[in-house]
């Protein structure tokens, strides 16, 4: 887990209104001096991964004694995971609390998973989110809620209850609009009860690399020689177009008459967070998504490798609104060649939740065996 220190390119992103959060797969990263250096170097939040944490607790000898002790006391794999992860997440939240205060509650958050098994149960999602929120007991924690149809209901309820929410598994602009609406409705519910809106924070996470991977698979399957040039031009560009179009939706929301009374009551807008920002393709720039989605009121969630790369050779510029006419044309071209982005979004949501659930189950099985 090496990192280059001493650069300030992540702070360059902040000059253009973008925050940088760390996609964290290993809890030990949060415990040592390296995390302190990362925060000093511009990292202002953590997006924790439950499968990665559970795997670390099962395989990293650092946790061997704690796991054995908990197992000897009769703890299940779920209980072992929760006991260890709560301590690690609280510690990270405490280390980020100065960032949280300095940023006026915009940044300095630790974002944590709910079980993906709850993704299609609004009541269970709400209940578990409330339990974790109370258990961790830190104001700069954010609960990740899958943005399924039932998840939208839970998001509204949780915001109304004053619980910070990271809406996840968003792969299209239609779903993003629904998430933004759920957030606003939750704030309106609070306002109707004369409860304070200040200090409640939410983000909407769009997984960019997965969009391109799914769309490119469909483009590769199209056997239309007369459209080969257009298809080649579209490969690897769908995610940027979706993200840029979603950003325009965000701007429209905060400029709307509906938002103004909420803003007057100190409500914070629901920022967009770009996840899976590493390109994943050898032929692409390692900073493809980071460099092309820089903009005010956005967050880029990076792996440690991508953060290292950005500090080494990133170039900050306000890019998220560049070439908007071309973006609209690309979205139209995708439809013309037969790519329905709403259908792709729905399919990705189902597949990603299923894959995440399988990953969590595998990690917990390893933890149970290690225990």
Order of alpha helices (4+ residues) and beta strands (2+ residues): alpha-beta-alpha-alpha-beta-alpha-alpha-alpha-beta-alpha-beta-alpha-beta-alpha-beta-alpha-alpha-alpha-alpha-beta-alpha-beta-alpha-alpha-alpha
